[in-house]
């Protein structure tokens, strides 16, 4: 996949995730809004080779992932996604320090995919909680 195609794909994913999230005033929504802003800044940093921008916003993502507003579920799978998210953000920082734009771009895509998978998990869990119990036959 060419770098320009990778960047375009990443933009499309970020926009899709952004469009599917409501922006309320509760702490969880504020964390999400900051997460989206940082993700967009990381993409900008990758696009223009601004490694300080990448590292700064990857660090902000790690900090956000440790806040109480981040935790929307208490499931083992959710915790794994959160750990994967932090680990990938740390990779972004390492690639930024090494001025490795290709590594940063791939880490950004991995980070975005982790977000998409986690949001899918959250939706599935919430649907399970909202589903009425089945009646015995």
C-alpha positions as CSV (number, residue, x, y, z in Angstrom):
1,X,0.0,0.0,0.0
2,X,1.5,3.4,-1.0
3,X,2.0,6.0,1.7
4,X,-0.6,8.3,0.1
5,X,-3.2,5.5,-0.1
6,X,-2.4,4.7,3.6
7,X,-2.9,8.3,4.7
8,X,-6.2,8.5,2.7
9,X,-7.4,5.3,4.2
10,X,-6.5,6.5,7.7
11,X,-8.4,9.8,7.1
12,X,-11.5,7.9,6.0
13,X,-11.4,5.7,9.1
14,X,-11.0,8.6,11.4
15,X,-13.8,10.5,9.7
16,X,-16.1,7.4,10.0
17,X,-15.3,7.0,13.7
18,X,-15.8,10.7,14.3
19,X,-19.2,10.7,12.5
20,X,-20.4,7.8,14.6
21,X,-19.7,9.4,18.0
22,X,-21.9,11.9,19.8
23,X,-20.2,14.8,21.5
24,X,-22.0,15.3,24.9
25,X,-20.7,17.0,27.9
26,X,-20.2,13.9,30.1
27,X,-16.6,12.9,31.0
28,X,-16.6,9.9,28.6
29,X,-17.6,12.2,25.7
30,X,-14.9,14.7,26.6
31,X,-12.3,11.9,26.7
32,X,-13.5,10.8,23.3
33,X,-13.4,14.3,21.8
34,X,-9.8,14.7,23.0
35,X,-8.9,11.3,21.7
36,X,-10.3,12.2,18.2
37,X,-8.5,15.5,18.3
38,X,-5.2,13.8,19.1
39,X,-5.7,11.1,16.5
40,X,-6.3,13.8,13.9
41,X,-3.1,15.7,15.0
42,X,-1.1,12.4,14.8
43,X,-2.4,11.9,11.2
44,X,-1.4,15.5,10.4
45,X,2.0,14.9,11.9
46,X,2.5,11.8,9.8
47,X,1.4,13.6,6.7
48,X,3.8,16.5,7.1
49,X,6.6,14.6,8.9
50,X,6.1,16.6,12.2
51,X,7.5,14.1,14.6
52,X,7.0,16.3,17.7
53,X,3.3,16.6,16.9
54,X,3.1,12.8,16.6
55,X,4.9,12.2,19.9
56,X,3.0,14.9,21.8
57,X,-0.4,13.7,20.8
58,X,0.5,10.0,21.2
59,X,1.4,10.9,24.8
60,X,-1.9,12.7,25.2
61,X,-3.7,9.6,24.1
62,X,-1.9,7.5,26.6
63,X,-2.8,10.0,29.3
64,X,-6.5,10.0,28.2
65,X,-6.5,6.2,28.3
66,X,-5.6,6.2,32.0
67,X,-8.5,8.6,33.0
68,X,-11.6,7.3,34.7
69,X,-13.8,8.6,31.8
70,X,-12.0,6.2,29.5
71,X,-13.4,3.1,31.2
72,X,-16.8,2.5,29.7
73,X,-16.8,-1.3,30.2
74,X,-15.4,-3.7,32.7
75,X,-14.7,-6.7,30.5
76,X,-11.4,-8.5,29.9
77,X,-11.7,-7.8,26.2
78,X,-12.1,-4.1,26.8
79,X,-9.0,-4.1,29.0
80,X,-7.0,-5.9,26.3
81,X,-8.1,-3.2,23.8
82,X,-7.0,-0.5,26.2
83,X,-3.6,-2.1,26.7
84,X,-3.2,-2.6,23.0
85,X,-4.1,1.1,22.4
86,X,-1.5,2.3,25.0
87,X,1.2,-0.1,23.6
88,X,0.5,1.2,20.0
89,X,0.6,4.8,21.2
90,X,4.0,4.1,22.8
91,X,5.1,2.7,19.4
92,X,4.1,6.0,17.8
93,X,6.3,7.8,20.3
94,X,9.3,5.5,19.5
95,X,8.8,6.0,15.8
96,X,8.5,9.7,16.1
97,X,11.7,9.9,18.2
98,X,13.4,7.8,15.5
99,X,11.9,10.1,12.8
100,X,10.5,7.0,11.1
101,X,7.5,8.2,9.2
102,X,6.6,4.8,7.7
103,X,6.7,3.1,11.2
104,X,4.6,6.0,12.6
105,X,2.1,5.7,9.7
106,X,1.7,1.9,10.3
107,X,1.4,2.4,14.1
108,X,-1.3,5.0,13.4
109,X,-3.3,2.6,11.3
110,X,-2.9,-0.1,14.1
111,X,-4.1,2.5,16.7
112,X,-7.1,3.3,14.5
113,X,-8.0,-0.3,14.0
114,X,-7.8,-0.9,17.7
115,X,-10.2,2.0,18.2
116,X,-12.6,0.5,15.7
117,X,-12.5,-3.0,17.2
118,X,-13.0,-1.6,20.7
119,X,-16.0,0.6,19.7
120,X,-17.5,-2.5,18.0
121,X,-17.0,-4.4,21.2
122,X,-18.6,-1.7,23.3
123,X,-21.6,-1.5,21.0
124,X,-22.0,-5.3,21.1
125,X,-21.8,-5.4,24.9
126,X,-24.3,-2.5,25.2
127,X,-26.7,-4.3,22.8
128,X,-26.4,-7.5,24.9
129,X,-27.3,-5.5,28.1
130,X,-30.3,-3.9,26.3
131,X,-31.7,-7.1,24.8
132,X,-34.6,-8.5,26.7
133,X,-34.0,-12.0,28.2
134,X,-35.4,-14.8,26.1
135,X,-38.4,-16.6,27.5
136,X,-38.2,-20.3,28.2
137,X,-40.1,-22.5,25.8
